[in-house]
Amino acid sequence: QVQLVESGGGSVQAGGSLRLSCAASGTRFLYTMAWYRQAPGKQRELVATITTGGNTNYADSVKGRFTISRVNVNNTVHLEMNSLKPDDTAIYYCNAANTFWGQGTQVTVSA
C-alpha cells in the first residue's frame, strides 16, 4: 500500500519560513499530490496541489507565500512556506490522489 511520511514541521516566528517534505513509498510516483492543513477547532482545508505534469493550484490564503513542488525520481513532494503567519498554525498533511494520507506534521507560528 502507499505510505506517505511528512517531515519538516516545527515552531517559527511570524515572518519566518519552513520547508515541509513528504516521502512516498509503495508505488510509482504518478499521483496528483496535495497538502492539506487542519487548525484546532476548524475543518481540514486544501492548501496546494500539484499534478504529475507539474501544474499547481493554491488556496487564496497562501498564494504568493507557499510553493508546492515535486521530485518524481525521489518520490517526494515539498511545500516551501514563506512569510508565515500565526493563522498558518495547523497540522499539515500530505495527500496522494485524494486517497492516501500521511500522519501529519505540526507547524506552529508565533507572533
C-alpha distance (Angstrom), angle and dihedral (degrees) to the residues before:
residue distance angle dihedral
Q1 . . .
V2 3.79 . .
Q3 3.80 114.3 .
L4 3.80 125.0 -165.9
V5 3.80 123.8 -166.1
E6 3.80 121.9 -171.8
S7 3.78 126.0 -156.0
G8 3.78 140.0 166.3
G9 3.77 101.5 66.7
G10 3.76 122.7 135.0
S11 3.77 146.9 125.0
V12 3.80 121.0 -61.1
Q13 3.77 138.9 162.9
A14 3.78 122.4 -105.4
G15 3.78 110.7 -79.3
G16 3.78 92.8 29.9
S17 3.79 130.6 116.0
L18 3.78 139.5 -123.2
R19 3.79 132.9 -177.0
L20 3.78 115.9 -147.2
S21 3.79 121.6 -160.6
C22 3.78 132.5 -162.9
A23 3.79 121.6 -163.9
A24 3.80 118.0 -160.1
S25 3.77 125.6 -157.9
G26 3.78 137.6 172.6
T27 3.79 96.3 47.5
R28 3.75 146.3 51.8
F29 3.78 108.1 -88.4
L30 3.82 96.6 -111.3
Y31 3.80 102.4 123.0
T32 3.74 134.5 107.4
M33 3.80 102.7 -108.4
A34 3.77 129.4 -151.1
W35 3.76 143.9 -179.7
Y36 3.79 119.6 -138.4
R37 3.77 129.6 -178.8
Q38 3.77 136.4 -160.5
A39 3.79 124.9 -163.0
P40 3.81 121.9 -160.7
G41 3.79 110.8 -77.1
K42 3.80 93.5 6.3
Q43 3.79 136.2 99.3
R44 3.76 121.6 -98.7
E45 3.80 109.8 -95.5
L46 3.77 134.7 -162.6
V47 3.80 112.7 -111.7
A48 3.81 105.6 176.5
T49 3.80 142.8 -18.7
I50 3.78 135.0 -157.6
T51 3.80 126.5 -169.0
T52 3.78 126.9 -144.5
G53 3.79 87.1 -98.6
G54 3.79 93.1 53.8
N55 3.80 100.0 -104.6
T56 3.80 110.9 149.2
N57 3.79 138.4 -159.5
Y58 3.79 129.8 -173.7
A59 3.75 139.1 -164.8
D60 3.79 111.3 -107.5
S61 3.80 90.3 -117.2
V62 3.82 93.0 63.7
K63 3.82 103.2 32.9
G64 3.77 111.2 128.9
R65 3.81 92.7 15.5
F66 3.82 105.9 59.9
T67 3.80 128.7 51.9
I68 3.80 124.8 -166.4
S69 3.79 119.2 -158.0
R70 3.78 139.7 163.7
V71 3.78 137.7 -148.9
N72 3.78 104.3 -157.4
V73 3.80 97.2 -171.2
N74 3.81 88.8 58.2
N75 3.82 95.8 39.8
T76 3.78 90.7 -125.6
V77 3.78 137.8 131.5
H78 3.80 124.8 -165.6
L79 3.76 138.0 -161.0
E80 3.79 115.6 -156.2
M81 3.79 107.9 -159.2
N82 3.80 118.6 -165.1
S83 3.80 134.2 172.9
L84 3.77 89.6 21.8
K85 3.78 119.6 -158.5
P86 3.81 130.9 -159.6
D87 3.83 87.4 -110.7
D88 3.81 87.8 64.9
T89 3.80 89.4 68.1
A90 3.80 107.2 120.4
I91 3.76 145.4 105.9
Y92 3.79 107.3 -80.7
Y93 3.80 119.2 -146.3
C94 3.79 130.5 -163.4
N95 3.80 115.3 -138.5
A96 3.79 133.7 -169.5
A97 3.80 123.2 -158.5
N98 3.81 91.0 -20.3
T99 3.81 85.2 -75.8
F100 3.80 113.5 76.8
W101 3.80 125.3 58.2
G102 3.76 138.2 -166.1
Q103 3.79 123.5 -140.1
G104 3.79 93.8 -105.0
T105 3.78 136.0 -117.5
Q106 3.80 125.3 -122.9
V107 3.79 120.6 -119.1
T108 3.79 116.7 -171.6
V109 3.80 121.5 -176.6
S110 3.79 117.4 -170.4
A111 3.78 125.3 -160.2
